[in-house]
Structure formats: C-alpha cells, structure tokens
Amino acid sequence: MSDIHLKKLAKSYGDSVAVAGIDLHIAEGEFFSLLGPSGCGKSTTLRMIAGFVPPSGGEILIGRDDVTRLPPEKRDIGIVFQNYAIFPHMNVADNIAFGLKLRKLPKEEIRKRVTDALRQVGLSGYEERFQRQLSGGEQQRVALARVLVTEPRILLLDEPLSALDKSLREEMKYWIKDLQKKLGITTVYVTHDQDEALTMSDRIGVMQKAHIVQVGTPEEIYERPKTLFVTTFIGHSNVIDVTVGANDGQGMTVLLDGTVLPTRGPEGLAAGQAAKLVVRPENVIIGPDSSSGVSLPATVVSETYQGALVRYRLAVGSQEIVAERQNQSRTERFSPGAAVTIGWDPERSEALVA
C-alpha cells in the first residue's frame, strides 16, 4: 500500500481546461472520494492517476515513485470502471486469473490467489459460473476480485455502482467500504452521488469546473461547506438572503428582515454586505421550544408526508424556509396556515458570500 501525491496536476484539451492544477495528498489506507457533477474533472483526474490520460502538467507520486510518465501497467494500480468488462466466454475463475496469467505466474500461485480473492469478495464456490449466471452485484465483485488478485498498491473505482439498481447500490456501498477497511488499501473513488461519498469516504474532495473547491471529512463537508456550490451540491439546504450585521472576530450576526441572527461565517464578510445564510432543513426546529439562539415567526405553507420524515414549507417574511421533522408517534403536526415559531442552533448555520 502507498499514499498518493498530486502536485499541480493539470489537463487541458486545447483551450478547454479539464483539471486545473490540483494539489492533493491521499494518505496510505485512506478511502478518498472525488465528488462532483458531470464534466467537473473527477474522472479525468482518476484516469491520470491510472495512466490512461497523460497530464498537461504537474506530477503524480504513488508512494515515493514518480509515475507521471509511466504507462498504466508499470504503476501497480487496480481500477474498476462503470462497465465491469467481464469476459463472457470465461468463467469466474478464469476472469480473475487473467491478469496473473499475463504475468506468467506459476499455476499453483494463480490457483491460490484466485481462491483467496474469491473468499475476500464473498464468492467462494462461484469459480465455474459465467457472466450470464451472475447478478449485477456479483459481476461487480468479480471485477473487484480480478483487481485485488494482482495485489495493487492502490485501488481506483470509477463510479462502480452507477449501473446497479437503488437497493443493490445501497447494499454494495457498505460492502465495498467494509472490504476496503479490512484490506487497508488506499482507494480513490469517483462519484457524482453525494450519499455514496458521505457514506463511504474517510475524506471527500468536492470538484467544480476543474478545481477541487473543498477537501474534508464527510462531516466537515456537510456541516461546514465553504462555498454556496458545496452547500447546494451536498444535501439540501435553505439558502436565505441576509445582510451581514457584525463580523468582528468575537462572533458574527446577520439581519433577516430586521431580525438579528447569530451565525458562523468567514472573516471576509463585512458589515452591510449581502450574504446567504445556509441552514439544513433537519436543523430547523418548529414550535414554541425553538428558542435555541434563533427565534422567528413563520407561517406553514405546506406539509408533505415522506414516510420517515414530514417536510414543511414555511413562510418567513418574503422568503421560504424548509424544515424536516422525524415522523414519530408523539411528534406534533402543523397544518397549512398555522402560525408557528421556528429556530435553529447558530452553530448549525453558516453565512457565505452571496
């Protein structure tokens, strides 16, 4: 296993910048996700690490080795794509053994490694099956086994769950995370799915327009987004128009329709500046017990039943705020038109540049 250093890594296609000189360190044994919308540069970054795309500039280090100009087969990496590329004319054992046979390993060594790889991915006894006899999840496990059997230094996963249905994706993301932790292999995972990234990652790098705009743990990315893009891309948020009241190093306040609200925020925001106040719907408290540092009068616009959650749209002056409450037997429900008081913990809100 090894760590990964990307130093000013860049890729351009003519005048189009795909990756704009990113600097990133991924620790040995870490599960690191590159998260972002289509076209942001995450897959290009992964393919540069793999050696399939030559960088326009910068360096790629795996451990102490500069692999920037090495071909893929010299980098000692394993990669799984969206399309698992299982050979339909080979059984499971031969699919997994394919790379080992190319390396001309002894037959007994190949047999042992294939057996161990099948055990790792929970497919012992599947040796003689063919692709047509495997479910989507089983095909994914075969693709992973084919990579792991070569004992790579790092594992690269390019949206490997995108071809699976929702229930199987839920099952497989936990399975992959557990397997990665058990093996301790440094893993880079590319996805546009925020739930996958939050669930599986030790750290996440959020990409936007060829740049990594924030790196942090799932909790840091979700609870303390640094930009409006990160806020709106990760989960659902209330984005409220406010004006900065004070920001003097002792604390920060914003003004919402004349009401002073304490909050967190960057030092760069100045008094009188227009800003956006970000509050997650699950942090909005409804009811007379909402005196948690913020207290605002509101009117219920709508109530939507969502099974485990009840979602409320609330009018606060000229703006709307969404609140989500757990649907529990003793939880009070509010009908449209009801006058309520809402609030939230100031530490669970963030003022950002408008």
C-alpha positions as CSV (number, residue, x, y, z in Angstrom):
1,M,0.0,0.0,0.0
2,S,1.1,3.6,-0.7
3,D,-0.1,7.1,-0.4
4,I,-0.7,9.4,-3.4
5,H,0.6,12.9,-4.1
6,L,-0.9,15.0,-6.9
7,K,1.3,18.1,-7.4
8,K,-0.2,20.9,-9.6
9,L,-1.8,18.2,-11.7
10,A,-3.4,19.6,-14.8
11,K,-5.1,18.5,-18.1
12,S,-6.2,20.6,-21.0
13,Y,-7.7,19.8,-24.3
14,G,-6.8,22.8,-26.5
15,D,-8.4,25.8,-24.8
16,S,-10.6,23.6,-22.6
17,V,-9.3,23.0,-19.1
18,A,-10.4,19.7,-17.7
19,V,-8.3,19.7,-14.5
20,A,-6.8,23.0,-13.3
21,G,-3.5,22.3,-11.4
22,I,-4.8,20.5,-8.3
23,D,-2.7,19.7,-5.3
24,L,-3.8,16.8,-3.2
25,H,-2.4,14.2,-0.7
26,I,-4.3,11.0,-0.1
27,A,-3.0,9.1,2.9
28,E,-2.0,5.4,2.9
29,G,-5.0,3.2,3.6
30,E,-7.5,6.1,3.1
31,F,-10.8,5.9,1.3
32,F,-10.9,9.2,-0.6
33,S,-13.8,10.2,-2.9
34,L,-13.7,12.7,-5.7
35,L,-17.2,14.1,-5.8
36,G,-18.8,16.5,-8.3
37,P,-21.2,16.9,-11.2
38,S,-20.6,15.6,-14.7
39,G,-17.8,17.4,-16.5
40,C,-16.1,18.7,-13.4
41,G,-12.8,16.8,-14.0
42,K,-13.1,14.0,-11.4
43,S,-12.9,11.1,-13.9
44,T,-10.1,12.8,-15.8
45,T,-8.1,13.1,-12.5
46,L,-8.7,9.4,-11.8
47,R,-7.6,8.4,-15.3
48,M,-4.4,10.5,-15.0
49,I,-3.6,8.6,-11.8
50,A,-4.2,5.4,-13.6
51,G,-2.1,6.4,-16.5
52,F,-4.7,6.3,-19.2
53,V,-4.7,10.1,-19.7
54,P,-1.3,11.9,-20.0
55,P,-1.2,15.1,-17.8
56,S,-0.6,18.5,-19.4
57,G,1.4,19.5,-16.3
58,G,2.2,18.5,-12.8
59,E,3.3,15.3,-11.1
60,I,1.8,12.1,-9.8
61,L,3.6,10.3,-7.0
62,I,2.5,6.9,-5.7
63,G,4.5,6.3,-2.5
64,R,7.9,7.7,-3.3
65,D,7.7,6.8,-7.0
66,D,7.1,9.5,-9.6
67,V,4.7,7.7,-12.0
68,T,3.7,10.7,-14.1
69,R,5.1,9.4,-17.3
70,L,4.8,5.6,-16.6
71,P,2.3,3.5,-18.6
72,P,-0.6,2.0,-16.7
73,E,0.9,-1.5,-16.4
74,K,4.0,-0.1,-14.7
75,R,2.1,1.8,-11.9
76,D,0.9,-1.2,-9.9
77,I,-2.6,0.0,-9.6
78,G,-6.0,-1.7,-9.8
79,I,-9.0,0.0,-11.4
80,V,-12.7,-0.9,-11.7
81,F,-14.9,1.0,-14.2
82,Q,-18.7,1.5,-14.5
83,N,-18.6,-1.3,-17.1
84,Y,-17.2,-4.3,-15.3
85,A,-15.8,-5.7,-18.6
86,I,-16.1,-9.3,-17.5
87,F,-15.2,-11.6,-20.4
88,P,-18.4,-13.5,-21.2
89,H,-16.5,-16.5,-22.7
90,M,-14.6,-17.1,-19.5
91,N,-15.8,-18.5,-16.2
92,V,-15.3,-16.5,-13.0
93,A,-12.1,-18.2,-12.1
94,D,-10.5,-17.6,-15.5
95,N,-11.7,-14.0,-15.4
96,I,-10.0,-13.4,-12.1
97,A,-6.8,-15.3,-13.2
98,F,-6.5,-13.4,-16.5
99,G,-4.0,-10.7,-15.3
100,L,-2.0,-13.3,-13.3
101,K,-1.6,-15.5,-16.4
102,L,-0.4,-12.5,-18.4
103,R,2.3,-12.1,-15.7
104,K,3.2,-15.8,-16.2
105,L,2.9,-16.7,-12.5
106,P,3.1,-20.4,-11.6
107,K,-0.2,-22.3,-11.9
108,E,-0.3,-23.1,-8.2
109,E,0.3,-19.5,-7.2
110,I,-2.5,-18.4,-9.6
111,R,-4.9,-21.0,-8.1
112,K,-4.1,-19.9,-4.5
113,R,-4.6,-16.2,-5.3
114,V,-7.9,-16.8,-7.2
115,T,-9.2,-18.8,-4.2
116,D,-8.1,-16.1,-1.8
117,A,-9.7,-13.3,-3.9
118,L,-13.0,-15.1,-4.2
119,R,-13.1,-15.6,-0.4
120,Q,-12.3,-11.8,0.1
121,V,-15.3,-10.8,-2.1
122,G,-17.7,-13.5,-0.8
123,L,-17.9,-15.6,-4.0
124,S,-16.3,-18.9,-2.9
125,G,-17.9,-21.6,-5.0
126,Y,-18.6,-19.4,-8.0
127,E,-15.5,-20.4,-9.9
128,E,-17.3,-22.2,-12.7
129,R,-20.1,-19.7,-13.3
130,F,-20.2,-17.4,-16.4
131,Q,-21.2,-13.8,-16.7
132,R,-24.8,-14.7,-17.8
133,Q,-25.2,-16.6,-14.5
134,L,-24.2,-13.6,-12.3
135,S,-26.3,-10.7,-10.9
136,G,-25.1,-7.1,-11.2
137,G,-23.7,-7.2,-7.7
138,E,-21.9,-10.5,-8.3
139,Q,-20.4,-9.1,-11.5
140,Q,-19.1,-6.2,-9.6
141,R,-17.5,-8.5,-7.0
142,V,-15.8,-10.5,-9.8
143,A,-14.4,-7.2,-11.2
144,L,-13.1,-6.2,-7.8
145,A,-11.6,-9.7,-7.3
146,R,-9.8,-9.5,-10.7
147,V,-8.2,-6.3,-9.5
148,L,-7.4,-7.4,-5.9
149,V,-5.8,-10.6,-7.0
150,T,-2.9,-8.7,-8.6
151,E,-2.2,-7.1,-5.1
152,P,-2.1,-3.5,-6.3
153,R,-0.7,-0.6,-4.3
154,I,-3.8,1.5,-4.8
155,L,-7.4,0.9,-5.9
156,L,-9.2,3.2,-8.2
157,L,-13.0,3.0,-8.6
158,D,-14.8,5.0,-11.3
159,E,-18.5,5.2,-10.5
160,P,-18.7,1.4,-10.0
161,L,-22.3,1.5,-8.6
162,S,-23.9,3.5,-11.3
163,A,-25.1,0.5,-13.3
164,L,-26.9,-1.1,-10.3
165,D,-30.5,-0.5,-9.1
166,K,-31.1,1.5,-6.0
167,S,-31.5,-1.3,-3.5
168,L,-28.3,-3.1,-4.7
169,R,-26.3,0.2,-4.7
170,E,-27.3,0.6,-1.0
171,E,-26.1,-2.9,-0.2
172,M,-22.9,-2.7,-2.3
173,K,-21.6,0.6,-1.0
174,Y,-21.5,-0.8,2.6
175,W,-19.9,-4.0,1.3
176,I,-17.1,-2.1,-0.6
177,K,-16.4,0.1,2.4
178,D,-16.1,-2.9,4.7
179,L,-13.9,-4.7,2.3
180,Q,-11.6,-1.6,1.8
181,K,-11.2,-1.2,5.6
182,K,-10.4,-4.9,6.0
183,L,-7.8,-4.8,3.3
184,G,-6.4,-1.4,4.2
185,I,-5.8,-0.5,0.6
186,T,-5.5,3.2,-0.5
187,T,-8.6,3.8,-2.5
188,V,-9.8,6.7,-4.8
189,Y,-13.5,6.6,-5.6
190,V,-15.1,8.8,-8.2
191,T,-18.8,9.5,-7.9
192,H,-21.5,12.2,-8.6
193,D,-23.6,10.6,-5.8
194,Q,-23.4,12.6,-2.6
195,D,-24.9,9.8,-0.5
196,E,-22.2,7.3,-1.7
197,A,-19.4,9.8,-0.9
198,L,-20.8,10.7,2.6
199,T,-21.4,7.1,3.5
200,M,-18.2,5.5,2.2
201,S,-15.4,8.1,2.5
202,D,-12.8,8.9,5.1
203,R,-12.4,12.3,3.2
204,I,-14.0,13.9,0.2
205,G,-12.7,16.3,-2.4
206,V,-15.5,18.3,-4.0
207,M,-14.8,19.3,-7.6
208,Q,-16.3,22.1,-9.5
209,K,-15.2,23.3,-13.0
210,A,-11.8,21.6,-13.0
211,H,-10.9,22.7,-9.4
212,I,-11.1,20.9,-6.0
213,V,-13.0,23.5,-4.1
214,Q,-13.1,21.8,-0.7
215,V,-11.5,18.8,1.0
216,G,-12.6,17.4,4.3
217,T,-14.3,14.6,6.2
218,P,-17.9,13.9,5.3
219,E,-19.0,15.7,8.5
220,E,-16.9,18.8,7.6
221,I,-18.1,18.9,4.0
222,Y,-21.8,18.6,5.1
223,E,-21.7,20.7,8.3
224,R,-19.2,23.3,7.3
225,P,-19.4,23.9,3.5
226,K,-17.0,26.7,2.3
227,T,-18.9,27.8,-0.8
228,L,-22.5,28.0,-2.0
229,F,-21.7,25.4,-4.6
230,V,-20.7,22.9,-2.0
231,T,-23.7,23.8,0.1
232,T,-26.2,23.2,-2.7
233,F,-24.4,20.2,-4.2
234,I,-24.1,18.3,-0.9
235,G,-27.6,17.6,0.5
236,H,-30.5,20.0,0.7
237,S,-30.2,23.5,2.2
238,N,-32.2,26.6,2.9
239,V,-30.3,29.5,1.3
240,I,-31.6,32.6,2.8
241,D,-30.9,36.2,1.7
242,V,-29.5,38.2,4.6
243,T,-27.3,41.2,5.3
244,V,-24.1,41.0,7.5
245,G,-24.7,42.8,10.8
246,A,-21.4,42.3,12.6
247,N,-18.3,40.2,12.0
248,D,-15.6,41.4,14.4
249,G,-13.8,38.2,15.4
250,Q,-15.9,37.9,18.6
251,G,-18.9,36.5,16.7
252,M,-21.0,37.1,13.6
253,T,-24.6,38.2,13.1
254,V,-26.8,38.7,10.1
255,L,-30.0,40.6,9.6
256,L,-33.1,38.8,8.2
257,D,-36.0,41.3,7.7
258,G,-34.5,43.4,10.6
259,T,-34.1,40.5,13.0
260,V,-30.6,39.9,14.3
261,L,-29.4,36.3,14.0
262,P,-26.2,34.9,15.3
263,T,-24.3,32.5,13.0
264,R,-20.9,31.3,11.8
265,G,-19.2,32.8,8.8
266,P,-15.8,33.6,7.2
267,E,-13.7,36.6,8.2
268,G,-14.0,38.1,4.8
269,L,-17.7,39.1,5.2
270,A,-18.0,42.7,6.2
271,A,-20.9,44.6,8.0
272,G,-23.5,45.7,5.5
273,Q,-22.5,43.1,2.8
274,A,-25.2,41.0,1.2
275,A,-24.8,37.3,2.1
276,K,-26.5,33.9,2.0
277,L,-27.4,32.2,5.3
278,V,-27.4,28.4,4.9
279,V,-29.4,26.2,7.2
280,R,-30.1,22.5,6.7
281,P,-33.8,21.5,6.8
282,E,-33.2,18.9,9.5
283,N,-31.8,21.7,11.8
284,V,-34.8,23.9,11.6
285,I,-36.9,23.5,14.8
286,I,-40.7,24.2,14.7
287,G,-42.7,25.1,17.8
288,P,-42.6,27.1,21.0
289,D,-39.5,25.3,22.2
290,S,-37.4,26.7,19.4
291,S,-35.6,29.3,21.5
292,S,-32.1,28.0,20.6
293,G,-30.4,31.3,19.8
294,V,-32.6,32.0,16.8
295,S,-36.3,32.6,17.0
296,L,-38.5,33.7,14.1
297,P,-42.3,33.9,13.5
298,A,-43.4,31.8,10.5
299,T,-46.5,30.5,8.7
300,V,-46.9,27.0,7.5
301,V,-47.3,27.0,3.7
302,S,-47.5,23.2,3.2
303,E,-46.9,19.9,4.9
304,T,-45.6,16.9,2.9
305,Y,-45.6,13.4,4.3
306,Q,-42.5,11.4,3.3
307,G,-42.7,8.3,5.4
308,A,-39.9,8.6,8.0
309,L,-39.9,12.4,7.6
310,V,-42.5,15.2,7.4
311,R,-41.4,18.2,5.3
312,Y,-42.7,21.7,5.9
313,R,-42.5,24.8,3.7
314,L,-42.6,27.8,6.0
315,A,-43.0,31.5,5.0
316,V,-40.7,33.9,6.9
317,G,-41.4,37.4,5.7
318,S,-40.9,37.3,1.9
319,Q,-38.8,34.1,1.9
320,E,-39.4,30.4,2.4
321,I,-37.6,28.0,4.7
322,V,-38.0,24.2,4.6
323,A,-38.0,22.2,7.8
324,E,-37.8,18.4,8.1
325,R,-39.0,16.5,11.2
326,Q,-38.8,12.9,12.1
327,N,-42.2,11.3,11.8
328,Q,-42.6,9.9,15.3
329,S,-45.9,9.0,17.1
330,R,-45.7,11.9,19.5
331,T,-44.4,14.5,17.1
332,E,-46.8,17.4,16.7
333,R,-48.0,18.1,13.2
334,F,-48.8,21.5,11.7
335,S,-51.4,22.3,9.2
336,P,-51.0,24.8,6.3
337,G,-51.8,28.3,7.5
338,A,-50.7,27.6,11.1
339,A,-48.7,30.4,12.8
340,V,-45.5,28.9,14.4
341,T,-42.2,29.9,15.8
342,I,-39.0,28.4,14.2
343,G,-35.4,28.5,15.2
344,W,-32.1,26.7,14.9
345,D,-28.7,26.4,16.7
346,P,-26.5,29.2,15.4
347,E,-23.6,26.7,15.2
348,R,-25.6,24.7,12.7
349,S,-25.9,27.7,10.3
350,E,-23.3,29.3,8.0
351,A,-23.2,32.7,6.3
352,L,-21.5,32.6,2.9
353,V,-20.6,35.1,0.2
354,A,-23.7,35.8,-1.9
